[in-house]
Amino acid sequence: MPVVIRMSRAGTKKRPFYHIVAADSRSPRDGRFIERLGFFNPLLPKDNAERLKLDMEKVKDWIKKGAQPSDRVMRFLDAAGVAKREKRNNPEKAIPRKQRKAMAEEAAKAASAAPAPAAKPAPAAPAAS
């Protein structure tokens, strides 16, 4: 049974509150879970201590058992110093269009400024008589 550590949404409409749970990966997001590990309240300011509470002992225990944290939970664990989050791939398409266009123009200018390789002169056409 693949176990994941993920967030389960609670709270009302437009007032999100998340429980951080260990759950079977096949169960629904807000459905059945194995154990509650903490909570996250995104409505509180970032410097508030009540914004995120995690039972680190339980989290470490689940990770030792092979549970895989979700991307967001991995960010929390990285901030707490429990696990190291790998940098994600950020392709060029993620750059805003105007910035991409400016980068392309700079590359074109650099290519035109570079000396072009010397081309062989074209053979002269025979004179018509």
N, C-alpha and C positions, 0 to 999 in steps of 0.2 A: 504494500500500500504506500504510494508516494505521498509524503507529508510535506506541506508547505506552510510557511509562516507568512500570513497575509493580513490585510485589513478587511474587516467586515463592517459594512455601513450600518449605522443606527441613527437615531435622531429623526427629526421631522423634515418635511419639505423645506428646502432652503436653509436648514439648520443642521449641517452634517456633524456627525460624531462617529468616530471609528473605534471598534474594538480590535485589538491586535490578537489574532488567534492562531493556534496550530490546527490545521484542518487537512482532511484528505483532499487531494487536488481535484478529485472528481466531484466533490460536493459543491453546491451553489455558493456564490459569494457570501450571501447573507444567511446561508443555511447551516446545516449541521457542522459542528467543529468538535475537536477533541479536547482542547484546553484553552482557556483565555489567558493571555500573557500580559496584557496591558491595554492602554487606550490612548487615543490621539484626538485632541479637540482643535481643529484648525481655526476656529473662530477666536481663540485667545491670542494675545500678542506673542510674538516669537520669543520674547525674553521671559515670559511667564513660566514658572516651574510646573504648573498644572496642565500645560499644553500637551506634554507627552510623559506618560508613566509606563515603564516597562519593568517586569520582573526579570532582571538580567540572569539570575540563576536558572530560571526555567528556560529562558531563551538559549543560553549556552548548552543546557542539557538537551534541548531539542535539536540543536545544530550538531551536537556530538552523535545523536541518533540518526542523523542524515537528513533532517528537514531542510528544505531549500527556502530561504527568505525571498519575498517578492522584491522588485526593484525599489519600491518606496520604503519597505521595512529595512532593506539593506542600507539605504541612506541614513536611517535612524541609527542603525548599528555602527555604521562608519563614524558618525558624529559622536557616538558614545565611546568609540575606541574598541569595540568588541570584535568587529570584522572589517576587513579591508575591501572596499568597493572598487571594482575595476572600472577604468575609464571606458565610456561607451563610444561607439563609432559615430561620428558626426559628419555625414557626407556633405559635399558641396551644395546639394539641393537644399540644405537647411539654411544656407546663407540667404538673406533677403535679396530679391531680384535686383534692386538698384545697386547693391554692393557687388553682386556677381557681375553685373554689366560693367561696373567701374574696374573690377579686377581684370576682365577680359580686354578692356581698352588698354590698360597698363601693359598687359602681356603683348598686345599687338604693337604698341609703341616700342617696347623693348626689342621685339623681333625686327621691326623696321630700322631701328637705330643700329643694330648689330650689322657689321659688314657682311654683305652677301658674298657667297663663294664665287670666284671668278669663273665666268662661263666661257666656253670656247667660242671664238667668233664664227659667225655663220659663213659658209663658203660663198664666195662671190659668184654671182650669176654670170654666165658667159655673155659677152657682148654680142648683140644681134648685128648681123651684117646685111 
